[in-house]
Amino acid sequence: MGMQTLTGAVPTASNRTKLYLPREHGATAMLLTPIFSVAILVRSWRWSELAVLAAAFAAMSAKDPAVLLMRQQFVWKRSSPESSTALRWLLGWSAILLTSVLALVVTWPLKEFLAIGAGVAAFGGVAIFVNLKNRQRSTLFQIASAAALTSTSLATCISAQGAIPRWCWWYWALAALQASAGILVVHARLDARIALRKDAAASQQFRHAAQAALGLLLCAALAAMILRHGWIALALTLAVVGYAYDLRRQKDSASLQMALKTVGQQALILSTLYSALLIAGLW
């Protein structure tokens, strides 16, 4: 997850955002990777899978302009220089989202549509509220975000097969577990970087949460090994080793000065390899 502005001040024209596209590249990867992975695993193609992709991307992209306009209305109590641009982008993304949802209405079973729709609407409302209150660094919210983002795997299964098979539930659980660990490790790094600049002790909140997530990943790897799911065990072990290495190097000041873009690219490589191994294990 990318770093977010935590100020309540009204933005000025000098920092105006012209393009409302997803800024958090890690979160975008968590959203899109399950779609492509499940599309491979279902071994079939239906056009409504494109509607899932469009709806997911539009919903994520609409978050930032929606939050800005909500802050303008309820926090700043006045217009900001970005408001007209944000409104246009919000309307555009909302139109794409509505079109995609209508496509899913006519292709999905009603029960599954209502269940997924209710979940997306509930999380969307929570996400906007959390951002308005500047509480997006909550550990619980970060874990919930990982589960919500990777749930696109379930939506893709419904589009492709009209139902969610057992293996897809397992894919979602494993993807969400890895995504949660990745988010927590990144936030632990951000805390360590901030502490390094301030010459102070780093907060251990996310570091301890990340260590707990790695413990769960390790337990899952051992279970997969006992059940003779070799590729899945390898995927989980890879995630444990990769994230444990990152937590270790966060104690090194030189490593903490590494560009966040480089850190993000390394995390993306690890996530991609993990997804590839899950595909091999569930094939």
C-alpha positions in Angstrom: 0.0 0.0 0.0 1.3 3.4 -0.8 1.9 6.3 1.6 -1.1 8.5 1.9 -1.5 12.2 2.9 -2.7 12.4 6.4 -3.3 16.2 6.6 -6.7 17.7 7.0 -5.8 20.9 5.1 -7.5 21.9 1.9 -5.2 21.1 -1.1 -4.0 24.1 -3.1 -3.6 24.5 -6.8 0.1 23.8 -6.6 -0.5 20.1 -5.6 -3.5 19.6 -7.8 -4.0 16.0 -8.9 -5.0 15.9 -12.6 -5.3 12.2 -13.2 -7.4 10.1 -10.8 -5.9 6.7 -11.4 -4.9 4.2 -8.7 -1.8 5.5 -6.9 -1.2 2.5 -4.7 0.5 0.1 -7.1 0.7 -2.7 -4.6 -3.0 -2.5 -3.9 -3.7 -2.4 -7.6 -1.6 -5.6 -8.1 -3.5 -7.3 -5.2 -6.8 -6.4 -7.0 -5.8 -7.5 -10.5 -3.5 -10.5 -10.0 -6.4 -12.7 -8.6 -8.5 -11.9 -11.7 -5.8 -13.1 -14.1 -4.8 -16.0 -12.0 -8.3 -17.4 -11.7 -9.0 -16.7 -15.4 -6.1 -19.1 -16.0 -7.3 -21.7 -13.5 -10.9 -21.9 -14.7 -9.6 -22.9 -18.2 -12.6 -21.2 -19.8 -13.5 -17.7 -21.1 -16.7 -15.7 -20.8 -17.0 -12.0 -21.7 -18.4 -11.1 -18.3 -14.9 -11.7 -16.9 -14.0 -8.4 -18.6 -16.9 -6.8 -16.7 -15.3 -7.9 -13.4 -12.0 -6.4 -14.4 -13.6 -3.1 -15.4 -15.7 -2.9 -12.3 -12.8 -3.6 -10.0 -10.5 -1.1 -11.6 -13.3 1.6 -11.7 -14.2 1.1 -8.1 -10.6 1.4 -7.0 -10.0 4.5 -9.2 -13.2 6.2 -7.9 -12.0 6.1 -4.3 -9.7 9.1 -4.3 -12.1 11.6 -6.0 -14.9 10.3 -3.7 -12.8 10.8 -0.6 -11.7 14.3 -1.7 -15.3 15.4 -2.4 -16.5 13.9 0.9 -13.7 15.7 2.8 -14.7 18.9 1.1 -18.3 18.5 2.2 -17.8 17.2 5.8 -14.3 18.2 6.9 -13.1 21.3 5.1 -16.6 22.8 4.7 -15.5 24.6 1.6 -14.5 24.0 -2.0 -11.0 23.0 -3.0 -9.2 23.7 -6.2 -9.5 20.1 -7.2 -13.2 19.6 -6.7 -14.4 20.2 -10.3 -11.7 17.8 -11.6 -12.5 15.2 -8.9 -16.2 15.4 -9.7 -15.6 14.8 -13.4 -13.4 11.8 -12.7 -15.8 10.4 -10.2 -18.7 10.6 -12.6 -16.6 9.0 -15.3 -15.5 6.1 -13.1 -19.0 5.7 -11.7 -20.4 5.4 -15.3 -17.9 2.6 -16.0 -18.7 0.9 -12.8 -22.4 1.1 -13.4 -22.1 -0.2 -16.9 -20.0 -3.2 -15.6 -22.4 -3.9 -12.8 -25.4 -3.9 -15.2 -23.4 -6.5 -17.3 -22.9 -8.6 -14.2 -26.6 -8.4 -13.3 -27.7 -10.1 -16.5 -25.0 -12.8 -16.4 -24.6 -13.7 -12.7 -26.9 -15.8 -10.5 -29.0 -13.4 -8.4 -27.9 -14.9 -5.1 -24.2 -14.5 -5.8 -24.7 -11.0 -7.3 -26.5 -9.8 -4.1 -23.8 -11.4 -1.8 -20.8 -9.9 -3.7 -22.6 -6.6 -4.3 -23.4 -6.2 -0.6 -19.8 -7.0 0.4 -18.3 -4.5 -2.0 -20.7 -1.8 -1.0 -20.1 -2.4 2.7 -16.3 -2.3 2.3 -16.5 0.7 0.0 -18.4 2.6 2.7 -16.0 1.6 5.4 -13.0 2.6 3.2 -14.3 6.1 2.6 -15.2 6.5 6.3 -11.7 5.3 7.4 -10.0 7.7 4.9 -12.2 10.6 6.0 -11.1 9.9 9.6 -7.5 9.4 8.6 -7.5 5.9 10.2 -6.3 4.1 7.1 -3.2 2.9 9.0 -5.3 0.7 11.2 -3.9 -2.8 11.2 -7.4 -4.3 11.1 -8.3 -2.1 8.2 -5.2 -3.1 6.3 -6.0 -6.8 6.7 -9.6 -6.3 5.7 -8.3 -4.4 2.6 -6.2 -7.4 1.6 -9.2 -9.7 1.9 -11.4 -7.3 0.0 -8.9 -6.7 -2.8 -8.2 -10.4 -3.4 -11.9 -11.2 -3.4 -11.9 -10.4 -7.1 -10.9 -14.0 -7.4 -14.4 -15.0 -6.3 -16.0 -12.6 -8.7 -14.0 -14.0 -11.6 -15.1 -17.5 -10.7 -18.7 -16.5 -10.7 -18.3 -14.9 -14.1 -16.6 -17.9 -15.6 -18.6 -20.7 -14.0 -21.6 -19.2 -12.4 -20.5 -20.4 -8.9 -17.5 -20.5 -6.6 -15.8 -23.9 -6.5 -13.9 -25.1 -3.5 -10.5 -24.5 -5.0 -11.4 -20.8 -5.5 -12.1 -20.4 -1.8 -8.7 -21.8 -1.1 -7.1 -19.5 -3.7 -8.8 -16.5 -2.0 -7.7 -17.5 1.5 -4.1 -18.1 0.4 -3.9 -14.9 -1.7 -5.4 -12.8 1.1 -3.0 -14.3 3.6 0.0 -13.4 1.4 -1.4 -10.0 0.6 -2.0 -9.2 4.3 1.6 -10.1 5.2 2.9 -8.0 2.3 0.9 -4.9 3.4 2.0 -5.3 7.0 5.7 -5.7 6.0 5.5 -2.5 3.9 4.0 -0.5 6.7 6.6 -1.8 9.1 9.2 -0.4 6.6 7.5 2.9 6.4 7.5 3.2 10.2 11.2 2.4 10.3 12.0 5.0 7.6 10.1 7.6 9.5 11.9 6.7 12.7 15.2 6.9 10.9 14.6 10.4 9.7 13.5 11.5 13.2 16.3 9.6 14.9 13.7 7.9 17.2 12.6 4.4 18.0 10.3 2.9 15.3 6.8 1.9 16.1 6.5 -1.9 16.5 2.8 -2.1 15.7 3.1 -3.2 12.1 6.3 -5.2 12.7 4.7 -7.4 15.3 1.6 -7.8 13.1 3.8 -8.8 10.2 5.6 -11.3 12.3 2.3 -12.8 13.3 1.2 -13.0 9.6 4.5 -14.8 8.8 3.8 -17.3 11.5 0.4 -18.0 9.9 2.1 -18.4 6.5 4.6 -20.8 8.0 1.8 -22.9 9.6 0.0 -23.0 6.3 3.1 -24.1 4.5 3.6 -26.9 7.0 0.0 -28.0 6.6 0.3 -28.0 2.8 3.5 -30.0 3.0 1.8 -32.6 5.2 -1.1 -32.8 2.8 1.4 -33.2 -0.1 0.5 -30.0 -1.9 4.1 -29.3 -2.9 3.6 -26.3 -5.1 1.4 -24.5 -2.6 3.9 -25.3 0.2 6.6 -23.9 -1.9 4.6 -20.7 -2.6 4.0 -20.2 1.1 7.6 -20.9 2.0 8.7 -18.4 -0.6 6.5 -15.7 0.9 7.8 -16.4 4.4 11.4 -16.3 3.4 10.9 -13.1 1.2 9.0 -11.2 3.9 11.3 -12.4 6.7 14.3 -11.2 4.8 12.7 -7.8 4.3 11.8 -7.5 8.0 15.4 -8.3 8.8 16.9 -5.7 6.5 14.6 -3.1 7.9 17.1 -2.9 10.8 19.8 -1.7 8.4 19.8 2.1 7.8 21.2 1.7 4.3 18.4 -0.7 3.4 15.8 1.7 4.7 17.1 4.4 2.4 16.4 2.2 -0.6 13.9 3.9 -3.0 10.3 2.8 -2.3 9.8 2.2 -6.0 12.6 -0.4 -5.8 11.0 -2.0 -2.7 7.7 -2.1 -4.5 9.2 -3.7 -7.6 10.8 -6.4 -5.4 7.5 -7.0 -3.6 5.7 -7.3 -7.0 8.2 -9.9 -8.2 7.6 -11.9 -5.0 3.9 -11.6 -5.3 4.0 -12.7 -9.0 6.1 -15.7 -8.2 3.7 -16.6 -5.4 0.7 -16.4 -7.6 2.4 -18.5 -10.3 3.2 -21.2 -7.8 -0.4 -21.2 -6.5 -1.6 -21.6 -10.1 0.7 -24.6 -10.4 -0.6 -26.0 -7.2 -4.3 -25.6 -8.0 -4.1 -26.6 -11.6 
